């Protein structure tokens, strides 16, 4: 029980540390402005979406395989 409380405390401390790292004003993001002006931001968003879709499909296929194996194991019993 003490280990769980210590783990949750550690998670809470680490999460609050990330909040303080966001002190930079949003108006000084020159890279994003440049990418938005040239239209490259859409390429970046597209690539990120393709990667996330691939990961999702991979997870779904693994879930199906595991479910199939579980059903076979339960059927043998």
C-alpha positions in Angstrom: 0.0 0.0 0.0 2.9 2.4 0.8 4.5 1.6 -2.6 1.2 2.5 -4.4 1.0 5.8 -2.5 4.6 6.6 -3.2 4.1 5.8 -6.9 1.0 8.0 -7.2 2.9 10.8 -5.4 5.8 10.5 -7.9 3.3 10.6 -10.8 1.7 13.7 -9.4 5.0 15.5 -8.9 6.2 14.7 -12.4 2.9 15.9 -13.9 3.1 19.2 -12.1 6.7 19.7 -13.2 5.5 19.6 -16.8 3.0 22.4 -16.2 5.8 24.8 -15.2 7.8 24.0 -18.3 5.2 25.8 -20.5 6.2 29.4 -19.6 7.2 30.5 -23.1 4.7 32.8 -24.8 2.9 31.3 -27.7 3.5 34.4 -29.9 7.2 33.6 -30.3 6.8 30.3 -32.2 8.5 31.3 -35.4 8.9 27.8 -36.8 5.1 27.1 -36.6 4.3 30.5 -38.3 6.8 29.8 -41.1 5.4 26.3 -41.6 1.9 27.6 -41.6 2.7 30.3 -44.1 4.3 27.8 -46.5 1.7 25.1 -46.1 4.2 22.5 -44.7 2.3 22.2 -41.5 -0.4 20.2 -43.3 2.3 17.7 -44.4 3.5 17.4 -40.8 -0.1 16.8 -39.5 -0.7 14.3 -42.3 2.4 12.3 -41.5 1.6 12.3 -37.7 -2.0 11.1 -38.5 -0.7 8.3 -40.8 1.7 7.1 -38.1 -1.0 7.2 -35.5 -3.4 5.3 -37.8 -0.7 2.7 -38.4 -0.1 2.2 -34.7 -3.9 1.9 -34.1 -4.2 -0.7 -36.9 -1.2 -2.6 -35.4 -2.8 -2.6 -31.9 -6.1 -3.8 -33.3 -4.5 -6.7 -35.2 -2.5 -7.7 -32.1 -5.7 -7.6 -30.0 -7.5 -9.8 -32.5 -4.6 -12.4 -32.5 -4.6 -12.4 -28.6 -8.3 -12.8 -28.5 -8.1 -15.7 -30.9 -5.4 -17.4 -28.9 -7.4 -16.9 -25.6 -10.5 -18.4 -27.3 -8.4 -21.4 -28.4 -7.0 -21.9 -24.9 -10.5 -21.7 -23.3 -11.8 -24.1 -25.9 -9.2 -26.7 -25.1 -10.1 -26.6 -21.4 
